[in-house]
Amino acid sequence: MDHLLDTATTGPFYLRRPEIAEMVIDAIRYRDPGHYHLHSFVVMPNHVHLLVTPRVPLSQIMQSLKRFTARKGNLILGFTGQPFWQDENFDRVVRNQREFNRIVSYIETNPVKAGIVTTPEEFPFSSASRPLATQLT
């Protein structure tokens, strides 16, 4: 699925607009440390990856993030009542530090794999260029 998202040439790419990507990052960071501990993120042109340790139910986190960013994103785009995010999310349990490290690497190298940049640190909308604590807690 990620390969399809990374190589898509059609569909909404709202997140490639810097002002929208920054707004999403601000919303993600705002909820850390209240709703979760943020470990890693990337805002790709058409999707977002997050690695968090939740402090409230994951459904509450996603509903809060999606509701807020959809309203703000549609305002920036001049849209009214249009869907901004897909309904579904994909989540998984991280079982150990090795898997945690692999997921951080996966998230932060996503822009490289998509051919957007040559190193993770070059991509401005990622924790690779905006370092965070990356310990499993």
N, CA and C of each residue as an Amber inpcrd file, in Angstrom:
protein
   411
   0.8260000  -1.1860000   0.0000000   0.0000000   0.0000000   0.0000000
   0.8750000   1.2560000   0.0000000   1.9250000   1.2430000   0.8150000
   2.7990000   2.4180000   0.8600000   3.4610000   2.6740000  -0.4880000
   3.8450000   1.5990000  -1.1900000   4.4400000   1.7800000  -2.5150000
   3.4480000   2.4600000  -3.4550000   2.1840000   2.0580000  -3.3920000
   1.1610000   2.7000000  -4.2320000   1.0080000   4.1730000  -3.8700000
   1.0050000   4.4870000  -2.5880000   0.8960000   5.8870000  -2.1680000
   2.1180000   6.6900000  -2.6120000   3.2980000   6.0910000  -2.4850000
   4.5340000   6.8000000  -2.8280000   4.6810000   7.0480000  -4.3120000
   4.1010000   6.1890000  -5.1370000   4.2680000   6.3230000  -6.5830000
   3.0190000   6.8460000  -7.2730000   2.0190000   7.2350000  -6.5080000
   0.7670000   7.7360000  -7.0980000   1.0230000   9.0060000  -7.9040000
   0.3330000   9.0970000  -9.0240000   0.4420000  10.2900000  -9.8710000
  -0.8940000  11.0160000  -9.9790000  -1.9410000  10.4300000  -9.4040000
  -3.2460000  11.0790000  -9.4010000  -3.7890000  11.0910000  -7.9820000
  -4.8170000  11.8700000  -7.7770000  -5.4370000  11.9700000  -6.4640000
  -5.0040000  13.2370000  -5.7670000  -5.5550000  13.4760000  -4.5900000
  -5.2090000  14.7040000  -3.8700000  -3.7890000  14.6620000  -3.3050000
  -3.0680000  15.7270000  -3.5260000  -1.7110000  15.8860000  -3.0020000
  -1.6340000  17.1710000  -2.1740000  -2.6550000  17.4040000  -1.3710000
  -2.7270000  18.6320000  -0.5770000  -1.5160000  18.8010000   0.3260000
  -0.9930000  17.6860000   0.8220000   0.0870000  17.7430000   1.8010000
   1.4240000  18.1590000   1.1940000   1.5120000  18.2640000  -0.1250000
   2.7690000  18.7310000  -0.7240000   2.8730000  20.2590000  -0.6290000
   1.7570000  20.9120000  -0.3190000   1.7910000  22.3600000  -0.1250000
   2.4420000  22.6440000   1.2330000   3.5370000  23.4000000   1.2460000
   4.2700000  23.6130000   2.5070000   3.4080000  24.1430000   3.6450000
   2.4860000  25.0440000   3.3700000   1.6720000  25.5980000   4.4570000
   0.7480000  24.5440000   5.0570000   0.3130000  23.5860000   4.2630000
  -0.5310000  22.5150000   4.7920000   0.3260000  21.4900000   5.5290000
   1.4670000  21.1200000   4.9680000   2.3670000  20.1910000   5.6570000
   2.7950000  20.7520000   7.0150000   3.1230000  22.0300000   7.0580000
   3.5240000  22.6640000   8.3320000   2.3750000  22.6610000   9.3350000
   1.1610000  22.9240000   8.8550000  -0.0070000  22.9160000   9.7410000
  -0.2020000  21.5170000  10.3290000  -0.0380000  20.4740000   9.5150000
  -0.1870000  19.1000000  10.0020000   0.9040000  18.7980000  11.0380000
   2.1270000  19.2010000  10.7610000   3.2170000  18.9840000  11.7230000
   2.9440000  19.7290000  13.0230000   2.4790000  20.9590000  12.9360000
   2.1360000  21.7100000  14.1510000   1.0650000  20.9700000  14.9630000
   0.0680000  20.4190000  14.2830000  -0.9980000  19.6790000  14.9740000
  -0.4450000  18.4050000  15.6080000   0.4290000  17.7220000  14.9070000
   1.0490000  16.5050000  15.4490000   1.8570000  16.8480000  16.6980000
   2.6680000  17.8760000  16.6150000   3.5180000  18.2600000  17.7570000
   2.7110000  18.8130000  18.9250000   1.6020000  19.4900000  18.6350000
   0.7660000  20.0700000  19.6810000   0.2300000  18.9860000  20.6210000
  -0.0990000  17.8260000  20.0700000  -0.6980000  16.7450000  20.8670000
   0.3450000  15.9270000  21.6370000   1.6200000  16.2000000  21.4080000
   2.7090000  15.5550000  22.1400000   3.1430000  16.5460000  23.2170000
   3.1350000  16.2500000  24.4670000   3.0490000  14.9590000  25.1300000
   1.6890000  14.6270000  25.7240000   0.6540000  15.3990000  25.4690000
  -0.6460000  15.1330000  26.0850000  -1.2910000  13.8420000  25.6540000
  -1.5250000  13.6940000  24.3460000  -2.2190000  12.5140000  23.8340000
  -1.2790000  11.3400000  23.5760000  -0.0100000  11.6220000  23.3560000
   0.9520000  10.5690000  23.0290000   2.3690000  11.0870000  23.1910000
   3.3020000  10.1530000  23.1320000   4.7210000  10.4950000  23.0380000
   5.0860000  10.2920000  21.5690000   5.5030000  11.3540000  20.9030000
   5.8360000  11.3090000  19.4830000   7.2810000  10.8580000  19.3040000
   7.4760000   9.8190000  18.4800000   8.8050000   9.2820000  18.2280000
   9.3150000   9.6200000  16.8320000   8.4230000   9.5500000  15.8360000
   8.8480000   9.7450000  14.4610000   7.6330000  10.1170000  13.6160000
   7.8670000  10.9190000  12.5650000   6.7710000  11.2810000  11.6620000
   7.3310000  11.6620000  10.3010000   6.4760000  11.5920000   9.3080000
   6.7500000  12.1500000   7.9910000   5.4080000  12.5510000   7.3830000
   5.3860000  13.7270000   6.7920000   4.2060000  14.2000000   6.0640000
   4.5700000  14.1530000   4.5830000   4.0980000  13.1030000   3.9320000
   4.3380000  12.9030000   2.5100000   3.3050000  13.7070000   1.7150000
   3.4700000  13.8280000   0.3970000   2.5070000  14.6120000  -0.3920000
   1.0600000  14.1300000  -0.3060000   0.8500000  12.8260000  -0.0400000
  -0.5190000  12.3160000  -0.0120000  -0.8310000  11.3900000   1.1690000
   0.0510000  11.3220000   2.1540000  -0.2110000  10.5330000   3.3520000
   0.7750000  10.9180000   4.4490000   0.4880000  10.4210000   5.6540000
   1.2990000  10.7350000   6.8300000   1.6280000   9.4320000   7.5550000
   2.8580000   9.3450000   8.0630000   3.2530000   8.2430000   8.9440000
   3.5900000   8.8370000  10.3010000   3.1100000   8.1820000  11.3570000
   3.4210000   8.5770000  12.7370000   3.8380000   7.3470000  13.5210000
   4.8000000   7.5260000  14.4030000   5.1230000   6.5050000  15.3950000
   4.9680000   7.1750000  16.7470000   3.9810000   6.7040000  17.4980000
   3.6750000   7.3030000  18.7930000   3.4650000   6.2180000  19.8310000
   3.6790000   6.5900000  21.0790000   3.2230000   5.7860000  22.2010000
   1.9860000   6.4880000  22.7390000   0.8010000   5.9060000  22.5380000
  -0.4400000   6.5770000  22.9300000  -0.5900000   6.7140000  24.4390000
  -1.1890000   7.8170000  24.8520000  -1.5480000   8.0380000  26.2560000
  -3.0600000   8.0770000  26.4230000  -3.7640000   8.1270000  25.2960000
  -5.2220000   8.0510000  25.2450000  -5.5440000   7.0480000  24.1270000
  -6.7890000   6.6040000  24.0070000  -7.1040000   5.6480000  22.9460000
  -6.7110000   6.1690000  21.5600000  -6.1580000   5.2730000  20.7470000
  -5.6980000   5.6510000  19.4110000  -6.8200000   6.2540000  18.5780000
  -8.0360000   5.7510000  18.7280000  -9.1660000   6.3040000  17.9790000
  -9.3750000   7.7800000  18.3310000  -9.1730000   8.1400000  19.5850000
  -9.3040000   9.5320000  20.0160000  -8.2050000  10.3960000  19.3970000
  -6.9950000   9.8690000  19.3480000  -5.8710000  10.5930000  18.7440000
  -6.1660000  10.8810000  17.2790000  -6.5450000   9.8380000  16.5470000
  -6.7710000   9.9980000  15.1130000  -7.9590000  10.9090000  14.8260000
  -9.0250000  10.7700000  15.5890000 -10.1880000  11.6270000  15.3950000
  -9.8250000  13.0910000  15.6360000  -9.0840000  13.3490000  16.6880000
  -8.6800000  14.7120000  17.0180000  -7.7760000  15.3050000  15.9370000
  -6.7530000  14.5490000  15.5360000  -5.8290000  15.0280000  14.5040000
  -6.5350000  15.2520000  13.1720000  -7.3180000  14.2740000  12.7560000
  -7.9790000  14.3730000  11.4620000  -9.0170000  15.5000000  11.4400000
  -9.7940000  15.6170000  12.4970000 -10.8250000  16.6620000  12.5390000
 -10.1850000  18.0470000  12.4610000  -9.1790000  18.2860000  13.2930000
  -8.5350000  19.5990000  13.3290000  -7.8490000  19.9210000  12.0040000
  -7.0440000  18.9760000  11.4970000  -6.2850000  19.2550000  10.2780000
  -7.1840000  19.3270000   9.0460000  -8.2880000  18.5810000   9.0380000
  -9.2330000  18.6690000   7.9100000  -9.8620000  20.0530000   7.8620000
 -10.2720000  20.5560000   9.0090000 -10.8660000  21.9080000   9.0360000
  -9.8670000  22.9600000   8.5720000  -8.6760000  22.9050000   9.1340000
  -7.6480000  23.8940000   8.7730000  -7.2140000  23.7250000   7.3160000
  -7.0240000  22.4860000   6.8780000  -6.6140000  22.2300000   5.5020000
  -7.6460000  22.7120000   4.5040000  -8.9040000  22.4170000   4.7500000
  -9.9630000  22.8770000   3.8510000 -10.0620000  24.3930000   3.8440000
  -9.8150000  25.0250000   4.9790000  -9.8060000  26.4860000   5.0420000
  -8.6830000  27.0460000   4.1700000  -7.5010000  26.4870000   4.2700000
  -6.3630000  26.9270000   3.4510000  -6.6680000  26.7310000   1.9660000
  -7.2960000  25.6140000   1.6290000  -7.5900000  25.2900000   0.2330000
  -8.8300000  26.0080000  -0.3050000  -9.6060000  26.6090000   0.5960000
 -10.8310000  27.2740000   0.1790000 -11.9560000  26.2960000  -0.1100000
 -11.8940000  25.0990000   0.4890000 -12.9340000  24.0830000   0.3010000
 -13.9230000  24.1500000   1.4490000 -15.1540000  23.7560000   1.1780000
 -16.1760000  23.6700000   2.2170000 -16.7910000  22.2810000   2.1920000
 -16.7330000  21.6000000   3.3180000 -17.3910000  20.3080000   3.4530000
 -16.8180000  19.1840000   2.6170000 -15.6090000  19.3320000   2.1110000
 -15.0070000  18.2640000   1.3170000 -14.1680000  17.3660000   2.2150000
 -14.1510000  16.0450000   1.9310000 -13.2850000  15.1750000   2.7170000
 -11.8220000  15.5340000   2.4860000 -11.0650000  15.5300000   3.5430000
  -9.6460000  15.8450000   3.4660000  -8.8140000  14.5830000   3.6580000
  -9.2530000  13.7270000   4.5740000  -8.5620000  12.4690000   4.8880000
  -9.4410000  11.2950000   4.5100000  -8.8170000  10.1510000   4.2440000
  -9.5850000   8.9210000   4.0960000 -10.0710000   8.4900000   5.4730000
 -11.1270000   7.6980000   5.4910000 -11.7050000   7.2780000   6.7630000
 -10.8050000   6.3340000   7.5560000 -10.0870000   5.4770000   6.8700000
  -9.3490000   4.4370000   7.5850000  -7.9470000   4.8810000   7.9910000
  -7.4200000   4.1360000   8.9600000  -6.0450000   4.2820000   9.4340000
  -5.4430000   2.8870000   9.4540000  -4.1440000   2.8340000   9.4470000
  -3.4550000   1.5620000   9.6200000  -2.5950000   1.6990000  10.8560000
  -2.7800000   0.8130000  11.8140000  -1.9560000   0.8770000  13.0220000
  -1.4610000  -0.5110000  13.3730000  -0.4120000  -0.5290000  14.1630000
   0.1740000  -1.7920000  14.5980000   0.8270000  -1.6010000  15.9620000
   1.0260000  -2.6990000  16.6600000   1.7060000  -2.7020000  17.9480000
   3.1920000  -2.9410000  17.6960000   4.0260000  -2.1290000  18.3280000
   5.4750000  -2.3100000  18.2350000   5.8820000  -3.1990000  19.3990000
   6.5040000  -4.3190000  19.0920000   6.7560000  -5.3380000  20.1110000
   8.0990000  -5.2450000  20.8120000   9.0870000  -4.6220000  20.1650000
  10.4010000  -4.5590000  20.8020000  11.2260000  -3.4190000  20.1870000
  12.3880000  -3.1740000  20.7620000  13.2380000  -2.0690000  20.3180000
  13.7170000  -2.2580000  18.8820000  13.9860000  -3.4800000  18.4850000
  14.4350000  -3.7350000  17.1050000  13.3560000  -3.3330000  16.0950000
  12.1140000  -3.7500000  16.3670000  11.0080000  -3.3790000  15.4860000
  10.7870000  -1.8670000  15.5130000  10.8990000  -1.2760000  16.6860000
  10.7690000   0.1700000  16.8340000  11.7790000   0.8910000  15.9390000
  13.0400000   0.4780000  16.0020000  14.0950000   1.1010000  15.1930000
  13.8280000   0.9230000  13.7000000  13.3430000  -0.2540000  13.3160000
  13.0240000  -0.5160000  11.9110000  11.9030000   0.4160000  11.4320000
  10.9020000   0.6360000  12.2730000   9.7770000   1.5010000  11.8930000
  10.2240000   2.9530000  11.7990000  11.0520000   3.4140000  12.7270000
  11.5950000   4.7790000  12.6310000  12.3330000   4.9440000  11.3140000
  13.1710000   3.9920000  10.9670000  13.9150000   4.0500000   9.7090000
  12.9730000   4.0530000   8.5120000  11.9650000   3.2010000   8.5540000
  10.9910000   3.1340000   7.4670000  10.3040000   4.4840000   7.2680000
   9.8550000   5.0720000   8.3590000   9.1540000   6.3540000   8.2870000
  10.0730000   7.4300000   7.7180000  11.2620000   7.5380000   8.2770000
  12.1390000   8.6460000   7.9030000  12.7850000   8.4690000   6.5300000
  12.8460000   7.2440000   6.0190000  13.3920000   7.0420000   4.6670000
  12.2950000   7.0160000   3.6030000  11.0420000   7.1620000   3.9920000
   9.9420000   7.1340000   3.0380000  10.1020000   8.1550000   1.9090000
  10.5090000   9.4000000   2.1840000  10.7080000  10.3630000   1.0900000
  11.8420000   9.9650000   0.1410000  12.8500000   9.2550000   0.6470000
  13.9470000   8.7790000  -0.1970000  13.4270000   7.6770000  -1.1200000
  12.7090000   6.7140000  -0.5460000  12.1500000   5.6160000  -1.3380000
  11.1780000   6.1170000  -2.3940000  10.4940000   7.2220000  -2.0930000
   9.5430000   7.8000000  -3.0480000  10.2420000   8.6410000  -4.1110000
  11.5660000   8.8340000  -3.9710000  12.3200000   9.5930000  -4.9660000
  12.1990000  11.1030000  -4.8300000  11.7840000  11.5730000  -3.6680000
  11.6110000  13.0120000  -3.4500000  12.9300000  13.6770000  -3.0810000
  13.7460000  12.9860000  -2.2740000  15.0430000  13.4850000  -1.8180000
  16.0530000  12.3360000  -1.8580000  17.3160000  12.6640000  -1.6600000
  18.3340000  11.6020000  -1.6660000  18.7290000  11.1450000  -0.2600000
  18.4900000  11.9760000   0.7570000  18.7330000  11.5750000   2.1410000
  17.5360000  11.9950000   2.9920000  17.2410000  11.2550000   4.0470000
  16.0940000  11.5980000   4.8860000  16.1540000  13.0170000   5.4510000
  17.3560000  13.4750000   5.7860000  17.5040000  14.7960000   6.4110000
  17.1510000  15.9480000   5.4650000  17.1440000  15.6970000   4.1720000
  16.7970000  16.7300000   3.1930000  15.3050000  17.0360000   3.1640000
  14.4820000  16.1100000   3.6070000  13.0330000  16.2940000   3.5160000
  12.5670000  17.1460000   4.6860000  11.9820000  18.3070000   4.4150000
  11.6760000  19.2440000   5.5020000  10.4900000  18.8620000   6.3810000
   9.6740000  17.9030000   5.9600000   8.4460000  17.5860000   6.6910000
   8.5490000  16.2270000   7.3750000   9.6370000  16.0380000   8.1130000
   9.9200000  14.7530000   8.7340000  10.7200000  14.9400000  10.0160000
  10.5930000  13.9740000  10.9050000  11.4020000  13.9990000  12.1190000
  12.8800000  13.7840000  11.8060000  13.2150000  13.3090000  10.6140000
  14.6260000  13.1710000  10.2290000  15.2900000  14.5330000  10.1140000
  14.5290000  15.5470000   9.7310000  15.0860000  16.9010000   9.6360000
  14.6860000  17.7530000  10.8450000  13.8450000  17.2170000  11.7110000
  13.3910000  17.8900000  12.9280000  13.4680000  16.8750000  14.0690000
  14.6700000  16.5740000  14.5220000  14.8730000  15.4490000  15.4540000
  13.9800000  15.5000000  16.6970000  13.5760000  14.3150000  17.0990000
  12.7650000  14.0910000  18.2990000  13.4570000  13.0170000  19.1220000
  13.0080000  12.8260000  20.3480000  13.4640000  11.6750000  21.1380000
  12.9190000  10.4240000  20.4660000  13.7470000   9.4080000  20.2800000
  13.2900000   8.2120000  19.5780000  13.4160000   6.9550000  20.4250000
  13.3230000   7.0850000  21.7200000  13.3690000   5.9030000  22.5910000
  11.9720000   5.3200000  22.7320000  11.8830000   4.0320000  22.8020000
  10.6240000   3.3520000  23.0530000  10.2810000   3.5510000  24.5290000
   9.1050000   4.1400000  24.8020000   8.6960000   4.3510000  26.1950000
   7.3060000   3.8480000  26.4270000
